[in-house]
Amino acid sequence: MSFAKLLSALSLLSVALVVDAQSPPANRPSGGSICTTKPFLVETVLPANLNSHGGTPFPKQTFAKYPTYTALSVGTQNYTCSSAGKWAPAGAITYLFDISCLPLEHHKPFTSFVAGLWDNTPPVVTASDFVALTEKLNPGVALGVHYWIADPVHPSSGKIYAKWDFSMGERMTNDTHKDHAYLVAGESANVPDPFDPVHNSAWLVEPVLVIDGKKDGELADQVFRINSNGGQAPNTKCTPGADLQVKSTLDFLFYGGHWENTIF
């Protein structure tokens, strides 16, 4: 499957925008999702057996809250080989696209469709290669980037934390608060992928990190990572010190944060 087909798949977001577009209120603040996220209740798409396979379970209560952003994530999960010859997580580099114009129940099949294309692109094509081209096809769809950073409190601890940064995204261009459009998070839930845990990365709930009483970023208060495709390291021996990138496509839902008042 070609790079062009992957771009065509992502260009479907433009079609969704045209079909599903609702005019936001005239006084709506800048920086929010393209389309309304009010129909999106995540509990309606979480598998009933999500907490049945070990790990730290997802909360069971009804959330009754709408996400501020819903994002398709395309990139790689990164690993390094430990001294014991096993792959250990070393973070991720992914690019995020607004999928708020697709109905929530369509996010999983659409994400799997894009994953099939991304997995079959030539090695010379990187996730960053199609970001610029996709943005040309779909102005405003690219939200930002996701990566991992060293422990912001104890940098020598060896721990890493997830970070999302929308500050350079087109939707934040004219937002006076854009310097705060990022989030560093920990984990409160981590369960194996309910469909193919051997190949797909875990599903997570990631609350914003609080340091000395202050949230580390204002993009969101909590993030759900779901609908994983790929990203899991193989269960094979490796050469200590070696690096590995595994292609990953999944979804993030961002809750709360400074831009929560943009939901319409």
C-alpha angles and dihedrals in degrees: 000000000000136000087245091060091052091052090047090053092052090046087065084079087070090054090050090051091055094045099042102030116135119186110249119225113281091240095048113137118244126255103050134118120298094239134027117281096192094108090056112103106164095204088069092064102036111106114251090234095048093119096041099089105061132262128098104317129240114247112272099211124103106263097207089189132110124229118248090214136014114198139188109218120207123178140068140310108222130217139180126203114249126220087261091061095251129122113254126190114263100174134265143265113211139154122227129220129190110247097170091118091065118079111256093243089058095054095084098050092041091050091049090049092052089045091057090054095043092049091055100047115112117267090248090066113083130191090251090056093069097038093079093042093046090051089055090053094042112027111206096014097104107083105179145277138301124209141139131257137194118271103290092208101040107018093182094055093092091232122129130207132204118250131188120193124192096161094107095042121118093242089062096048096109098026113117091206096052095115086070094049095113138087136204113197145184127205130265097166132029121170132165116263104272094221109039113359092170093066106017126073121245125274112244145191109210120188121198114269114248116209119187090343094308127108114242096233135349102233092102143339095224138011130204118206111201143144095050121192115185123326098123119120117237117259093241138118116267140187111265111254095022120132129221134190119199119192113245135187121179145131134262127198115198120205130197121342132128093307096053088106090065092072110113 
